[in-house]
Structures are given as C-alpha cells and as structure tokens.
Amino acid sequence: MTAHLGRFATIFCQVESPASRVDVLFWKFESQLEMFPMKDGSLAYFGQKIIQVEEPDPLVELTLEPMVGPALMGELFPVDVHVRSKGHAIYAGELKFSIVESSLLPIISSPRTPSPVEISFVELFTTGMVPLKREDDGLKMLAGVLMIPAISSESSFSTTIYMRFKEAKSVNVYASFSYQSETVVAPLDHPVTAPQFFVRRTLPLQCEEPFTLSHQFMPPFRRDALLGGLKETRGKPSGKACIAANETSTLMVSIKNSSAVKLELIGITVDEANGKVCSIRPANTSSAGSVHSFTRNLHKNDDSTCIEEQDHHQKNLVISPGESMASLFHIQPFEASPSLSIGTVNVKWRRLYTGVAADSKELKTNVTKTVFLPEVLVEKPSLLTTFNCPPAATLGVPFDVS
C-alpha cells in the first residue's frame, strides 16, 4: 500500500516474510542503512520503521526418541513419538514425516508446505501392527502422514512408528506437526479458517549393515581332484570357482558382525537351485575367533538345509561386534556344467535387546537376509588323489602317510 502526502512525502507499507523478502524500490533511494525485520517492535531508524508481526508460539511439545540405536538394515527400527499439550487443546492434528540423506540439504519452503521428499530407501509402518508369529503379518504401511487424535489441554499422546531401511545410510528424519487449537464458529456466508499451529523436529539417524557375509568353496578332506578350472576368456579369467563333478566339496559360509551392537543368529538356510543337478547337505557349525562353544542340530527340511538349536530353551547364538562365525555345507554336483547355479543363503537374525526392551514381544521380530551364491564351474576330474594319515601326531614320533 502506497500513500502520497503531497509532492515530497510518500508512505509505503508492505507485508513481507524475512525468508522471501524482495527489494523495496522506495528504500533504495535513501542513503541510509537497510535492516531486516526484528522482533523489537519499537525499532525505528531514520525514515524507516519495521514491526514484525508473528503468530503466537504453539503450546505443544513434540519429541522423537529412538528406542535403540543405531538402526540396522532390514530390521524394524522403533521410534517413539510423544505429543504433549502445554496449554493448547488439539482438535485436529496431522504429523508428516520426511526422510533425507544427511549429505543432501533438504529444501523446505515453509513450515506449512514442506517439500515432498522421496523416501524409497526407507519404509514406514504404524504402531500396534508388529507381528508376533509371522514376519510382516499385519503390518500397516505408513505413507508419511500420521493422524493424531484429539488431545485435551495438559494431556499427552504417545505412539511408535517403525522404519525399515533398505540401504545403510546416514539420514535426517524431519517431523512437521500441524494442529488446530480451537474451533471457530462463524455464519455460513462468512466462513472463517481456524488458526493452525506448526511444530517441527529433526532426528538424525545412522543405519548400518548388520553383518557381512562371505563364502568359499573347498575341496574334499584328504581328497584332491586335478581340475583345469578358471579358464581364460579373451585374455581375462572367468572368475568362477571350480569344483569337481560327482565329488563332495565343502561350502563355507562366514558371517562377521560389522555393526556396533550384538546380534542373535537364529538360523542359516541354504536353498537349492536345482536338487536334481546338485545336492546340498549340512556339515557342521564352528565359531571363528570365538571362545564360545555351540551345539547345533542339523537336519534336512523340505528343499532347504537348516541349522537350528538343539534345545528350544537354549538361547540363540550371539555374535558380538567384530566377531565371526562359519557354517559348513557339503555340495555334490552330479554332472559337469560351465555355469552351475548353487542356490541362495538365507540368514535369519535379530538384534539382541537388553533391559526392559528384552521382554517386549513387539521388538523380537526376526529378519531374513538373502544372498545369491554365484555360479560355479563344474568339471570332471582327470585325476583323484586320496591321502591317508592319522588325525594327530606326537612330537618326535614318526607316522606314515599313504
């Protein structure tokens, strides 16, 4: 609004936001210092007077508290959400979530209209739907918006959301809570919009890989087969492991806890790609670099090889950070093949909870990680060498090897 007072006086009034301020042409002709709006209502300097008008502060407290940390890829990571009224009664509330990588700068135009953020690497689930018997049974997907019920003054509301990370990343969780504090009664011909308040919170989270999985093919014990293997193609090695046909080789699957928390290993399963071409059966389980001793009951279940606890009341195998364990499986291919598909390795695990969280059934949800084994080269051995020697020897006592 511009008002001209005679030929030499002009009053210019403009409503603007500090975040999106535009140049004021009338002020550019003045040779005085230009200042941004401040909360000091009595600020007056030279020919300019600026008063900042703000909405009243929201009387609602919003907190985001992770129950455990850090997050592990694949698990249901719980985050407690608390909304507490400090004077405002909430009649209608809406909580919006946005998740971005820490390396990216989020662009939020205003508290009212947060910029949409793609969260394809994170899945959100609502509380109260965590499965107790079968994984993912009854989970309800949360599309980034959670409706908050009415809350009276000086009361609170608490819930839990679950996040499942598909990738190990460092992220920031942005929560924007908008609510109406009172209802507005107005005539039908004069609609009035109820005042709306906004509260925003930021929660940094770090997601880690729970463990690293590696495998190795080994020849039969005391029985070596002469194989060509690793033939070069156009001057480059094929890179495939070579095993003997109609011979029993050993597949060693190694798991190393690469996270900062303890993990419970519930079982390892090897699914055969084709049982008619290649047979897989369990061997034993050992712990590498560990002082623990484990007893397993190995059996064949349908088309997969399982490792389970011998005693159902016995605790699961616990892998500490940096600790490794290995599982052995016997593989016997029945015919030669330039590229034999072995199958997949399924590792069922979960985080080791302690304290009060250890008694919560909602948090004890099993996670299964599937890893596809690469194809191998199967050859018919042209020569077999078998060694026969005692299992142990004594210092200074000779022994025979045939």
Secondary structure, DSSP 4 states (H G I P E B T S, - for coil): -EEEETTTEEEE-----GGG----HHHHTS-S------S-TT-EETTEE-----PPPP-EEEEEEESSSSEETTS-EEEEEEEEESSPPBSEEEEEEEEEETTSPP----SSSPPP---TTEEEE-TT---SSSTTTT--B--SEEEEPPB-TT-EEEEEEEEEESS--EEEEEEEEEEE-S-----TTS--PPPEEEEEEEEEEEEE-SEEEEEEEEPPTTEEEE---S-EETTEE----EEETTS-EEEEEEEEE-SSS-EEEEEEEEEES-TTTEEEEEEEEE-TT-S----EEEEEETTEEEEEESSTTSPPEEE-TT-EEEEEEEEEESS-EEEE--EEEEEEEEE---GGGGG-TTT---EEEEEEPPPEEEE--SEEEE----S---TT------
